[in-house]
Amino acid sequence: MKRISITLLACFFLLSDSAYAGDDKTNLPQWEAGLAIGAASLPQYMGSDERYVFAAPLPYFVYRGDRVKMDRGGLRAAIFDMEQLSLDVSLGAGLPVRNSNRARAGMPTLNFNLQAGPRLNWHVFDDSGSTLKLRLPVRGILDTSGAFLGWLSEPDIQLRFRPYSDLKIELTSGLLFASKKYHATYYDVAPIYATATRPAYQSKAGLHSVSASAKLVYQYSDTITLFSVARYRNLSPGSIRNSPLVKDRNYLSFAAGIAWSLYQSESLSRISEDD
């Protein structure tokens, strides 16, 4: 349960919006704390035909400082911020995969991993109703044993708009590139683990997949937010598509939940709609 809770917490911060999204986006509490109840369904790893499905209540904390923020994108620190260009910190996570996974039967387990690195953002346009950004993150990857798993980059284009004052929609499309070491971690089959149905395989660096996602955030009240997100990823164009560990080239994940903002600071933080 502890590992599932950690995973769901990561999904909440990485896939959902902050728990407060009122009409006045320039003055929000500097910090708030609350409770989120969410559920998620996603493949055990990109390319797996077996899924994780879980749900749990979890506490959350949001902080909106001048240079440092903790919200749906995890912990972000603005390194520089110009009119159209900004540089901050990109975070990610990878699920653990045990050898009970049929495709990886008899192979070493994969630990939960954390990803972090710089992200360059180009604000193509930004007005009161919508924003368009191009984002270029590069993240290094460490698992919970301390092993370095290489790097990945997922440049994307993100469109946000508000058809109504209490509804936010976010559409994102991007490419995922990864190093040889990252691909090897998930998709290599060493000769010692080869079987009649799982031939030896060696990965190379390059394109991993293409993706598209949609997220909806509905502000029911000042303290209650509903959110849902769906992501599709296609591994067919990727360099690892022929790995025997790629059992399904179509990746589809879902997450949905509700968040209650229980405590809010009296001090306010001035932020833009994009934050």
QUILINDA-V820831 format. One record per residue. RES is the residue in one small letter. SS is DSSP state (alpha for helix, beta for strand, coil for the rest). OMEGA is omega as a letter, one per 30 degrees, with the letter a starting at -180 (999 if undefined). NEAR is the number of other C-alpha atoms within 10 Angstrom. Layout:
BEGIN
RES|SS|OMEGA|NEAR  RES|SS|OMEGA|NEAR
END
This chain:
BEGIN
m|coil|a|8  k|alpha|a|7  r|alpha|l|11  i|alpha|l|16  s|alpha|l|15  i|alpha|a|15  t|alpha|a|18  l|alpha|l|25  l|alpha|l|20  a|alpha|l|21  c|alpha|a|20  f|alpha|a|29  f|alpha|a|21  l|alpha|a|16  l|alpha|a|24  s|coil|l|25  d|coil|l|24  s|coil|a|23  a|coil|a|30  y|coil|a|23  a|coil|a|23  g|coil|a|19  d|coil|a|15  d|coil|a|12  k|coil|a|16  t|coil|a|13  n|coil|l|14  l|beta|l|21  p|beta|a|18  q|coil|l|19  w|beta|l|20  e|beta|l|20  a|beta|a|17  g|beta|a|18  l|beta|l|18  a|beta|l|21  i|beta|a|18  g|beta|l|23  a|beta|a|18  a|beta|l|21  s|beta|a|17  l|beta|l|21  p|beta|a|18  q|coil|l|18  y|coil|a|20  m|coil|a|24  g|coil|l|25  s|coil|l|20  d|coil|l|19  e|coil|a|15  r|beta|l|14  y|beta|l|13  v|beta|a|16  f|beta|l|16  a|beta|a|16  a|beta|l|16  p|beta|a|16  l|beta|l|16  p|beta|l|13  y|beta|l|20  f|beta|l|18  v|beta|l|23  y|beta|a|19  r|beta|l|20  g|coil|l|18  d|coil|a|12  r|coil|a|12  v|beta|l|14  k|beta|l|19  m|beta|a|18  d|beta|a|21  r|coil|l|20  g|coil|a|20  g|beta|a|19  l|beta|a|17  r|beta|l|22  a|beta|l|17  a|coil|a|16  i|coil|l|14  f|beta|a|11  d|beta|l|12  m|coil|a|9  e|coil|a|7  q|coil|a|12  l|beta|l|15  s|beta|l|16  l|beta|l|20  d|beta|a|19  v|beta|l|20  s|beta|l|21  l|beta|l|22  g|beta|a|18  a|beta|l|17  g|beta|a|19  l|coil|l|22  p|coil|l|17  v|beta|l|16  r|coil|l|16  n|coil|l|13  s|coil|l|11  n|coil|a|17  r|alpha|a|13  a|alpha|a|17  r|alpha|a|21  a|coil|l|12  g|coil|l|13  m|coil|l|17  p|coil|l|12  t|coil|l|14  l|beta|a|19  n|coil|l|17  f|coil|l|17  n|beta|l|19  l|beta|a|18  q|beta|l|19  a|beta|l|19  g|beta|a|17  p|beta|l|19  r|beta|l|22  l|beta|a|19  n|beta|l|20  w|beta|l|17  h|beta|a|18  v|beta|l|13  f|beta|a|11  d|beta|l|17  d|coil|a|11  s|coil|a|11  g|coil|a|13  s|beta|l|17  t|beta|l|18  l|beta|a|20  k|beta|l|20  l|beta|a|18  r|beta|l|20  l|beta|l|18  p|beta|l|20  v|beta|a|20  r|beta|l|21  g|beta|a|20  i|beta|l|21  l|beta|l|20  d|beta|a|18  t|coil|l|12  s|coil|a|10  g|coil|a|10  a|coil|l|11  f|beta|a|14  l|beta|l|21  g|beta|a|18  w|beta|l|20  l|beta|l|26  s|beta|a|19  e|coil|l|21  p|coil|a|19  d|beta|l|19  i|beta|a|18  q|beta|l|19  l|beta|l|18  r|beta|l|21  f|beta|a|19  r|beta|l|16  p|beta|l|11  y|beta|a|11  s|coil|a|14  d|coil|a|15  l|beta|l|19  k|beta|l|20  i|beta|a|17  e|beta|l|19  l|beta|a|17  t|beta|l|18  s|beta|a|19  g|beta|l|18  l|beta|l|18  l|beta|l|18  f|beta|a|21  a|beta|l|22  s|coil|l|19  k|alpha|a|18  k|alpha|l|18  y|alpha|l|21  h|alpha|a|24  a|alpha|a|19  t|alpha|a|14  y|alpha|a|20  y|alpha|l|23  d|coil|l|22  v|beta|l|22  a|coil|a|13  p|alpha|a|12  i|alpha|a|8  y|alpha|l|15  a|coil|l|15  t|coil|l|10  a|coil|a|6  t|coil|a|8  r|coil|a|15  p|coil|l|15  a|coil|a|16  y|beta|l|17  q|coil|a|14  s|coil|l|21  k|coil|l|17  a|coil|l|17  g|beta|a|16  l|beta|l|20  h|beta|a|25  s|beta|l|25  v|beta|a|19  s|beta|l|19  a|beta|l|18  s|beta|l|19  a|beta|l|19  k|beta|l|21  l|beta|l|19  v|beta|a|24  y|beta|a|22  q|beta|a|20  y|coil|l|15  s|coil|l|14  d|coil|a|13  t|coil|a|17  i|beta|l|19  t|beta|l|24  l|beta|l|22  f|beta|l|23  s|beta|a|21  v|beta|l|21  a|beta|l|18  r|beta|l|19  y|beta|l|15  r|beta|l|22  n|beta|a|20  l|coil|a|22  s|coil|l|17  p|coil|a|12  g|coil|a|18  s|coil|a|18  i|coil|a|27  r|coil|a|21  n|coil|l|15  s|coil|l|20  p|coil|l|19  l|coil|l|23  v|coil|a|20  k|coil|l|15  d|coil|a|16  r|coil|l|20  n|beta|a|18  y|beta|l|19  l|beta|l|18  s|beta|l|17  f|beta|l|19  a|beta|l|23  a|beta|l|22  g|beta|l|20  i|beta|a|20  a|beta|l|26  w|beta|l|20  s|beta|a|22  l|beta|a|12  y|beta|l|14  q|beta|l|17  s|coil|l|13  e|coil|l|11  s|coil|a|10  l|beta|l|15  s|beta|l|18  r|coil|l|16  i|coil|l|16  s|coil|l|13  e|coil|a|18  d|coil|l|14  d|coil|999|13
END
